[in-house]
Amino acid sequence: MARVIDEVAASAARAWTWSAVLKGGFTGLAVFVVLRYLGAAIGASTGDGVLAEGFAAWNVAAQVLALFVAGMVTGFVHGSLRPLDGALAGTFTWAVVIVMMTGLLGSPGLQVAEPALWGALAGAVFSLSAAIAGGILGVQRARRAPLAQFPLPGVSSPGNWPGSRKF
C-alpha cells in the first residue's frame, strides 16, 4: 500500500507542469466557448429564439468534449510515458478549467431552475472523467509520436526522458 501511495505522489509531482496544464486548459476553454456559441446559434435559430432544456444538455456535452480535449492536450504536451501521469495531468487540468469557466462564465446561482443546477453538476462530474481519459490518451499519443517533435538536448530515446521510468 505504501508503494502505491509513493507512486501516486511521485506521479503527481511529475504531472504538475504549469505550461502543459495551461496549454491544455486554454485549449479546452476555447473549445468549450466555440461549442457553446454553436449551441446557442442552433438553439436561437430553430424556433422562437428561446434557449430551453436542449441547450442545458448541449452545455453538458460541450463541457465533457472540451475537457476531454484539454486533458488530451495536457497529456501530450506533458511528455510523460506513464498513463498515471496522464490521468493526474488531466485531473489538474480539469481543476484549472473548472475554476476558469466559473470565473469567466459565472456559477449557476439559486435563481436558476433546478434541472440546470443538476446539469451543471453532471457536466462537472462527467467532464472530470473525460479529462482523465483525455490525459491518458494524450500520454499514449505522445508515446507514439516521433522523437523529433520533442527536441531535448542530450535525449536520444523516449525511455530516457526526464521523469520516465521503465517497469
Contact map, one row per residue, 1 for C-alpha under 8 A:
11111000000000000000000000000000000000000000000000000000000000000000000000000000000000000000000000000000000000000000000000000000000000000000000000000000000000000000000
11111100000000000000000000000000000000000000000000000000000000000000000000000000000000000000000000000000000000000000000000000000000000000000000000000000000000000000000
11111110000000000000000000000000000000000000000000000000000000000000000000000000000000000000000000000000000000000000000000000000000000000000000000000000000000000000000
11111111000000000000000000000000000000000000000000000000000000000000000000000000000000000000000000000000000000000000000000000000000000000000000000000000000000000000000
11111111100000000000000000000000000000000000000000000000000000000000000000000000000000000000000000000000000000000000000000000000000000000000000000000000000000000000000
01111111110000000000000000000000000000000000000000000000000000000000000000000000000000000000000000000000000000000000000000000000000000000000000000000000000000000000000
00111111111000000000000000000000000000000000000000000000000000000000000000000000000000000000000000000000000000000000000000000000000000000000000000000000000000000000000
00011111111100000000000000000000000000000000000000000000000000000000000000000000000100000000000000000000000000000000000000000000000000000000000000000000000000000000000
00001111111110000000000000000000000000000000000000000000000000000000000000000000000000000000000000000000000000000000000000000000000000000000000000000000000000000000000
00000111111111000000000000000000000000000000000000000000000000000000000000000000000000000000000000000000000000000000000000000000000000000000000000000000000000000000000
00000011111111100000000000000000000000000000000000000000000000000000000000000000000110010000000000000000000000000000000000000000000000000000000000000000000000000000000
00000001111111110000000000000000000000000000000000000000000000000000000000000000000010011000000000000000000000000000000000000000000000000000000000000000000000000000000
00000000111111110000000000000000000000000000000000000000000000000000000000000000000000000000000000000000000000000000000000000000000000000000000000000000000000000000000
00000000011111111000000000000000000000000000000000000000000000000000000000000000000010000000000000000000000000000000000000000000000000000000000000000000000000000010000
00000000001111111000000000000000000000000000000000000000000000000000000000000100000011011000000000000000000000000000000000000000000000000000000000000000000000000000000
00000000000111111100100000000000000000000000000000000000000000000000000000000000000000011001000000000000000000000000000000000000000000000000000000000000000000000000000
00000000000001111111100000000000000000000000000000000000000000000000000000000100000000001000000000000000000000000000000000000000000000000000000000000000000000000000000
00000000000000011111110000000000000000000000000000000000000000000000000000000000000000000000000000000000000000000000000000000000000000000000000000000000000000000000000
00000000000000001111111000000000000000000000000000000000000000000000000000000000000000000000000000000000000000000000000000000000000000000000000000000000000000000000000
00000000000000001111111100000000000000000000000000000000000000000000000011101100000000000000000000000000000000000000000000000000000000000000000000000000000000000000000
00000000000000011111111110000000000000000000000000000000000000000000000001000000000000001001100100000000000000000000000000000000000000000000000000000000000000000000000
00000000000000000111111111000000000000000000000000000000000000000000000001000000000000000000100000000000000000000000000000000000000000000000000000000000000000000000000
00000000000000000011111111100000000000000000000000000000000000000000000011000000000000000000000000000000000000000000000000000000000000000000000000000000000000000000000
00000000000000000001111111110000000000000000000000000000000000000000111111000000000000000000100000000000000000000000000000000000000000000000000000000000000000000000000
00000000000000000000111111111000000000000000000000000000000000000010011001000000000000000000110110000000000000000000000000000000000000000000000000000000000000000000000
00000000000000000000011111111100000000000000000000000000000000000000010000000000000000000000000010000000000000000000000000000000000000000000000000000000000000000000000
00000000000000000000001111111110000000000000000000000000000000000000110010000000000000000000000000000000000000000000000000000000000000000000000000000000000000000000000
00000000000000000000000111111111000000000000000000000000000000000111111000000000000000000000000010000000000000000000000000000000000000000000000000000000000000000000000
00000000000000000000000011111111100000000000000000000000000000000110010000000000000000000000000010011000000000000000000000000000000000000000000000000000000000000000000
00000000000000000000000001111111110000000000000000000000000000000100000000000000000000000000000000000000000000000000000000000000000000000000000000000000000000000000000
00000000000000000000000000111111111000000000000000000000000000000100100000000000000000000000000000000000000000000000000000000000000000000000000000000000000000000000000
00000000000000000000000000011111111100000000000000000000000001101100000000000000000000000000000000000000000000000000000000000000000000000000000000000000000000000000000
00000000000000000000000000001111111110000000000000000000000000000000000000000000000000000000000000000000000000000000000000000000000000000000000000000000000000000000000
00000000000000000000000000000111111111000000000000000000000000000000000000000000000000000000000000000000000000000000000000000000000000000000000000000000000000000000000
00000000000000000000000000000011111111100000000000000000000001000000000000000000000000000000000000000000000000000000000000000000000000000000000000000000000000000000000
00000000000000000000000000000001111111110000000000000000011001000000000000000000000000000000000000000000000000000000000000000000000000000000000000000000000000000000000
00000000000000000000000000000000111111111000000000000000000000000000000000000000000000000000000000000000000000000000000000000000000000000000000000000000000000000000000
00000000000000000000000000000000011111111100000000000000000000000000000000000000000000000000000000000000000000000000000000000000000000000000000000000000000000000000000
00000000000000000000000000000000001111111110000000000010011000000000000000000000000000000000000000000000000000000000000000000000000000000000000000000000000000000000000
00000000000000000000000000000000000111111111000000100010000000000000000000000000000000000000000000000000000000000000000000000000000000000000000000000000000000000000000
00000000000000000000000000000000000011111111100000000000000000000000000000000000000000000000000000000000000000000000000000000000000000000000000000000000000000000000000
00000000000000000000000000000000000001111111110000000000000000000000000000000000000000000000000000000000000000000000000000000000000000000000000000000000000000000000000
00000000000000000000000000000000000000111111111011110110000000000000000000000000000000000000000000000000000000000000000000000000000000000000000000000000000000000000000
00000000000000000000000000000000000000011111111111100000000000000000000000000000000000000000000000000000000000000000000000000000000000000000000000000000000000000000000
00000000000000000000000000000000000000001111111110000000000000000000000000000000000000000000000000000000000000000000000000000000000000000000000000000000000000000000000
00000000000000000000000000000000000000000111111110000000000000000000000000000000000000000000000000000000000000000000000000000000000000000000000000000000000000000000000
00000000000000000000000000000000000000000011111111000000000000000000000000000000000000000000000000000000000000000000000000000000000000000000000000000000000000000000000
00000000000000000000000000000000000000000001111111000000000000000000000000000000000000000000000000000000000000000000000000000000000000000000000000000000000000000000000
00000000000000000000000000000000000000000011111111100000000000000000000000000000000000000000000000000000000000000000000000000000000000000000000000000000000000000000000
00000000000000000000000000000000000000000011001111110000000000000000000000000000000000000000000000000000000000000000000000000000000000000000000000000000000000000000000
00000000000000000000000000000000000000010011000011111110000000000000000000000000000000000000000000000000000000000000000000000000000000000000000000000000000000000000000
00000000000000000000000000000000000000000010000001111111000000000000000000000000000000000000000000000000000000000000000000000000000000000000000000000000000000000000000
00000000000000000000000000000000000000000000000000111111100000000000000000000000000000000000000000000000000000000000000000000000000000000000000000000000000000000000000
00000000000000000000000000000000000000000010000000111111110000000000000000000000000000000000000000000000000000000000000000000000000000000000000000000000000000000000000
00000000000000000000000000000000000000110010000000111111111000000000000000000000000000000000000000000000000000000000000000000000000000000000000000000000000000000000000
00000000000000000000000000000000000000000000000000011111111100000000000000000000000000000000000000000000000000000001001000000000000000000000000000000000000000000000000
00000000000000000000000000000000000000000000000000001111111110000000000000000000000000000000000000000000000000000000001000000000000000000000000000000000000000000000000
00000000000000000000000000000000000100100000000000000111111111000000000000000000000000000000000000000000000000000000000000000000000000000000000000000000000000000000000
00000000000000000000000000000000000100100000000000000011111111100000000000000000000000000000000000000000000000000000000000100000000000000000000000000000000000000000000
00000000000000000000000000000000000000000000000000000001111111110000000000000000000000000000000000000000000000000000001101100000000000000000000000000000000000000000000
00000000000000000000000000000000000000000000000000000000111111111000000000000000000000000000000000000000000000000000000000100000000000000000000000000000000000000000000
00000000000000000000000000000001001100000000000000000000011111111100000000000000000000000000000000000000000000000000000000000000000000000000000000000000000000000000000
00000000000000000000000000000001000000000000000000000000001111111110000000000000000000000000000000000000000000000000000000110010000000000000000000000000000000000000000
00000000000000000000000000000000000000000000000000000000000111111111000000000000000000000000000000000000000000000000000000110111011000000000000000000000000000000000000
00000000000000000000000000000001000000000000000000000000000011111111100000000000000000000000000000000000000000000000000000000010010000000000000000000000000000000000000
00000000000000000000000000011111000000000000000000000000000001111111110000000000000000000000000000000000000000000000000000000000000000000000000000000000000000000000000
00000000000000000000000010011000000000000000000000000000000000111111111000000000000000000000010010000000000000000000000000000011011001000000000000000000000000000000000
00000000000000000000000000010000000000000000000000000000000000011111111100000000000000000000000000000000000000000000000000000010011111100000000000000000000000000000000
00000000000000000000000100110010000000000000000000000000000000001111111110000000000000000000000000000000000000000000000000000000001001000000000000000000000000000000000
00000000000000000000000111111000000000000000000000000000000000000111111111000000000000000100110000000000000000000000000000000000001001100000000000000000000000000000000
00000000000000000000000110010000000000000000000000000000000000000011111111100000000001001110110000000000000000000000000000000000011111110100000000000000000000000000000
00000000000000000000000100000000000000000000000000000000000000000001111111110000000000000100000000000000000000000000000000000000001011111110000000000000000000000000000
00000000000000000001001100100000000000000000000000000000000000000000111111111000000000000000000000000000000000000000000000000000000001100100000000000000000000000000000
00000000000000000001111110000000000000000000000000000000000000000000011111111100000001001100100000000000000000000000000000000000000000100100000000000000000000000000000
00000000000000000001000000000000000000000000000000000000000000000000001111111111000011101100000000000000000000000000000000000000000001111110010000000000000000000000000
00000000000000000000000000000000000000000000000000000000000000000000000111111111000000000000000000000000000000000000000000000000000000100111110000000000000000000000000
00000000000000000001000000000000000000000000000000000000000000000000000011111110000000000000000000000000000000000000000000000000000000000100010000000000000000000000000
00000000000000101001000000000000000000000000000000000000000000000000000001111111000001001000000000000000000000000000000000000000000000000010000000000000000000000000000
00000000000000000000000000000000000000000000000000000000000000000000000000111111100000000000000000000000000000000000000000000000000000000010011000000000000000000000000
00000000000000000000000000000000000000000000000000000000000000000000000000110111110011000000000000000000000000000000000000000000000000000010011000000000000000001011000
00000000000000000000000000000000000000000000000000000000000000000000000000000011111010000000000000000000000000000000000000000000000000000011011000000000000001000001000
00000000000000000000000000000000000000000000000000000000000000000000000000000001111111000000000000000000000000000000000000000000000000000010000000000000000000000001000
00000000000000000000000000000000000000000000000000000000000000000000000000000000111111100000000000000000000000000000000000000000000000111011000000000000000000000000000
00000001001000000000000000000000000000000000000000000000000000000000000000000000011111110000000000000000000000000000000000000000000000010000000000000000000000000000000
00000000001101100000000000000000000000000000000000000000000000000000000000100001111111111000000000000000000000000000000000000000000000010010000000000000000000000000000
00000000000000100000000000000000000000000000000000000000000000000000001001100101011111111100000000000000000000000000000000000000000101111110000000000000000000000000000
00000000000000000000000000000000000000000000000000000000000000000000000000100000001111111110000000000000000000000000000000000000001111110000000000000000000000000000000
00000000001100110000000000000000000000000000000000000000000000000000000000000000000111111111000000000000000000000000000000000000000100100000000000000000000000000000000
00000000000100111000100000000000000000000000000000000000000000000000001001100100000011111111100000000000000000000000000000000000000100100000000000000000000000000000000
00000000000000000000000000000000000000000000000000000000000000000000011101100000000001111111110000000000000000000000000000000001001111110000000000000000000000000000000
00000000000000000000000000000000000000000000000000000000000000000000001000000000000000111111111000000000000000000000000000000001001100100000000000000000000000000000000
00000000000000010000100000000000000000000000000000000000000000000000000000000000000000011111111100000000000000000000000000000000000000000000000000000000000000000000000
00000000000000000000110110000000000000000000000000000000000000000000011001000000000000001111111110000000000000000000000000000000001000000000000000000000000000000000000
00000000000000000000000010000000000000000000000000000000000000000010011000000000000000000111111111000000000000000000000000000011001000000000000000000000000000000000000
00000000000000000000000000000000000000000000000000000000000000000000000000000000000000000011111111100000000000000000000000000000000000000000000000000000000000000000000
00000000000000000000100010000000000000000000000000000000000000000000000000000000000000000001111111110000000000000000000000000000000000000000000000000000000000000000000
00000000000000000000000011011000000000000000000000000000000000000010000000000000000000000000111111111000000000000000000000000000000000000000000000000000000000000000000
00000000000000000000000000000000000000000000000000000000000000000000000000000000000000000000011111111100000000000000000000010000000000000000000000000000000000000000000
00000000000000000000000000000000000000000000000000000000000000000000000000000000000000000000001111111110000000000000000000000000000000000000000000000000000000000000000
00000000000000000000000000001000000000000000000000000000000000000000000000000000000000000000000111111111000000000000000000000000000000000000000000000000000000000000000
00000000000000000000000000001000000000000000000000000000000000000000000000000000000000000000000011111111110000000000000000000000000000000000000000000000000000000000000
00000000000000000000000000000000000000000000000000000000000000000000000000000000000000000000000001111111111000000000000000000000000000000000000000000000000000000000000
00000000000000000000000000000000000000000000000000000000000000000000000000000000000000000000000000111111111000000000000000000000000000000000000000000000000000000000000
00000000000000000000000000000000000000000000000000000000000000000000000000000000000000000000000000011111110000000000000000000000000000000000000000000000000000000000000
00000000000000000000000000000000000000000000000000000000000000000000000000000000000000000000000000001111111000000000000000000000000000000000000000000000000000000000000
00000000000000000000000000000000000000000000000000000000000000000000000000000000000000000000000000001111111100000000000000000000000000000000000000000000000000000000000
00000000000000000000000000000000000000000000000000000000000000000000000000000000000000000000000000000110111110000000000000000000000000000000000000000000000000000000000
00000000000000000000000000000000000000000000000000000000000000000000000000000000000000000000000000000000011111110001100100000000000000000000000000000000000000000000000
00000000000000000000000000000000000000000000000000000000000000000000000000000000000000000000000000000000001111110000000000000000000000000000000000000000000000000000000
00000000000000000000000000000000000000000000000000000000000000000000000000000000000000000000000000000000000111111000000000000000000000000000000000000000000000000000000
00000000000000000000000000000000000000000000000000000000000000000000000000000000000000000000000000000000000111111000000000000000000000000000000000000000000000000000000
00000000000000000000000000000000000000000000000000000000000000000000000000000000000000000000000000000000000111111101100000000000000000000000000000000000000000000000000
00000000000000000000000000000000000000000000000000000000000000000000000000000000000000000000000000000000000001111111100000000000000000000000000000000000000000000000000
00000000000000000000000000000000000000000000000000000000000000000000000000000000000000000000000000000000000000011111110000000000000000000000000000000000000000000000000
00000000000000000000000000000000000000000000000000000000000000000000000000000000000000000000000000000000000000001111111000000000000000000000000000000000000000000000000
00000000000000000000000000000000000000000000000000000001000000000000000000000000000000000000000000000000000100011111111100000000000000000000000000000000000000000000000
00000000000000000000000000000000000000000000000000000000000000000000000000000000000000000000000000000000000100011111111110000000000000000000000000000000000000000000000
00000000000000000000000000000000000000000000000000000000000000000000000000000000000000000000000000000000000000000111111111000000000000000000000000000000000000000000000
00000000000000000000000000000000000000000000000000000001100100000000000000000000000000000000000000000000000000000011111111100000000000000000000000000000000000000000000
00000000000000000000000000000000000000000000000000000000000100000000000000000000000000000000000000000000000100000001111111110000000000000000000000000000000000000000000
00000000000000000000000000000000000000000000000000000000000000000000000000000000000000000000000000000000000000000000111111111000000000000000000000000000000000000000000
00000000000000000000000000000000000000000000000000000000000100000000000000000000000000000000000000000000000000000000011111111100000000000000000000000000000000000000000
00000000000000000000000000000000000000000000000000000000001110110000000000000000000000000000000000000000000000000000001111111110000000000000000000000000000000000000000
00000000000000000000000000000000000000000000000000000000000000110000000000000000000000000000000001000000000000000000000111111111000000000000000000000000000000000000000
00000000000000000000000000000000000000000000000000000000000000000000000000000000000000000000000000000000000000000000000011111111100000000000000000000000000000000000000
00000000000000000000000000000000000000000000000000000000000000010000000000000000000000000000000000000000000000000000000001111111110000000000000000000000000000000000000
00000000000000000000000000000000000000000000000000000000000000111011000000000000000000000000010000000000000000000000000000111111111000000000000000000000000000000000000
00000000000000000000000000000000000000000000000000000000000000010010000000000000000000000110010000000000000000000000000000011111111100000000000000000000000000000000000
00000000000000000000000000000000000000000000000000000000000000000000000000000000000000000000000000000000000000000000000000001111111110000000000000000000000000000000000
00000000000000000000000000000000000000000000000000000000000000011011001000000000000000000000000000000000000000000000000000000111111111000000000000000000000000000000000
00000000000000000000000000000000000000000000000000000000000000010011111100000000000000100110110000000000000000000000000000000011111111100000000000000000000000000000000
00000000000000000000000000000000000000000000000000000000000000000001001000000000000001111110000000000000000000000000000000000001111111110000000000000000000000000000000
00000000000000000000000000000000000000000000000000000000000000000001001100000000000000100100000000000000000000000000000000000000111111111000000000000000000000000000000
00000000000000000000000000000000000000000000000000000000000000000011111110100000000001100100000000000000000000000000000000000000011111111100000000000000000000000000000
00000000000000000000000000000000000000000000000000000000000000000001011111110000001001111110000000000000000000000000000000000000001111111110000000000000000000000000000
00000000000000000000000000000000000000000000000000000000000000000000001100100000001111100100000000000000000000000000000000000000000111111111000000000000000000000000000
00000000000000000000000000000000000000000000000000000000000000000000000100100000001001000000000000000000000000000000000000000000000011111111100000000000000000000000000
00000000000000000000000000000000000000000000000000000000000000000000001111111000000001000000000000000000000000000000000000000000000001111111110000000000000000000000000
00000000000000000000000000000000000000000000000000000000000000000000000100110111111011000000000000000000000000000000000000000000000000111111111000000000000000000000000
00000000000000000000000000000000000000000000000000000000000000000000000000010000101000000000000000000000000000000000000000000000000000011111111100000000000000000000000
00000000000000000000000000000000000000000000000000000000000000000000000000010000000000000000000000000000000000000000000000000000000000001111111110000000000000000000000
00000000000000000000000000000000000000000000000000000000000000000000000000111011100000000000000000000000000000000000000000000000000000000111111110000000000000000000000
00000000000000000000000000000000000000000000000000000000000000000000000000000011100000000000000000000000000000000000000000000000000000000011111110000000000001000000000
00000000000000000000000000000000000000000000000000000000000000000000000000000000000000000000000000000000000000000000000000000000000000000001111111000000000000000000000
00000000000000000000000000000000000000000000000000000000000000000000000000000000000000000000000000000000000000000000000000000000000000000000111111101000000000000000000
00000000000000000000000000000000000000000000000000000000000000000000000000000000000000000000000000000000000000000000000000000000000000000000000111111100000000000000000
00000000000000000000000000000000000000000000000000000000000000000000000000000000000000000000000000000000000000000000000000000000000000000000000011111110000011000000000
00000000000000000000000000000000000000000000000000000000000000000000000000000000000000000000000000000000000000000000000000000000000000000000000001111110000000000000000
00000000000000000000000000000000000000000000000000000000000000000000000000000000000000000000000000000000000000000000000000000000000000000000000011111110000000000000000
00000000000000000000000000000000000000000000000000000000000000000000000000000000000000000000000000000000000000000000000000000000000000000000000001111111000000000000000
00000000000000000000000000000000000000000000000000000000000000000000000000000000000000000000000000000000000000000000000000000000000000000000000000111111101000000000000
00000000000000000000000000000000000000000000000000000000000000000000000000000000000000000000000000000000000000000000000000000000000000000000000000000111111000000000000
00000000000000000000000000000000000000000000000000000000000000000000000000000000000000000000000000000000000000000000000000000000000000000000000000000011111000000000000
00000000000000000000000000000000000000000000000000000000000000000000000000000000000000000000000000000000000000000000000000000000000000000000000000000001111100000000000
00000000000000000000000000000000000000000000000000000000000000000000000000000000000000000000000000000000000000000000000000000000000000000000000000000011111111011000000
00000000000000000000000000000000000000000000000000000000000000000000000000000000000000000000000000000000000000000000000000000000000000000000000000000000011111010000000
00000000000000000000000000000000000000000000000000000000000000000000000000000000000000000000000000000000000000000000000000000000000000000000000000100000001111111000000
00000000000000000000000000000000000000000000000000000000000000000000000000000000100000000000000000000000000000000000000000000000000000000000001000100000001111111000000
00000000000000000000000000000000000000000000000000000000000000000000000000000000000000000000000000000000000000000000000000000000000000000000000000000000000011111001110
00000000000000000000000000000000000000000000000000000000000000000000000000000000000000000000000000000000000000000000000000000000000000000000000000000000001111111101000
00000000000000000000000000000000000000000000000000000000000000000000000000000001000000000000000000000000000000000000000000000000000000000000000000000000001011111111000
00000000000000000000000000000000000000000000000000000000000000000000000000000000000000000000000000000000000000000000000000000000000000000000000000000000000000011111000
00000000000001000000000000000000000000000000000000000000000000000000000000000001000000000000000000000000000000000000000000000000000000000000000000000000000000001111100
00000000000000000000000000000000000000000000000000000000000000000000000000000001110000000000000000000000000000000000000000000000000000000000000000000000000000111111110
00000000000000000000000000000000000000000000000000000000000000000000000000000000000000000000000000000000000000000000000000000000000000000000000000000000000000100011111
00000000000000000000000000000000000000000000000000000000000000000000000000000000000000000000000000000000000000000000000000000000000000000000000000000000000000100001111
00000000000000000000000000000000000000000000000000000000000000000000000000000000000000000000000000000000000000000000000000000000000000000000000000000000000000000000111
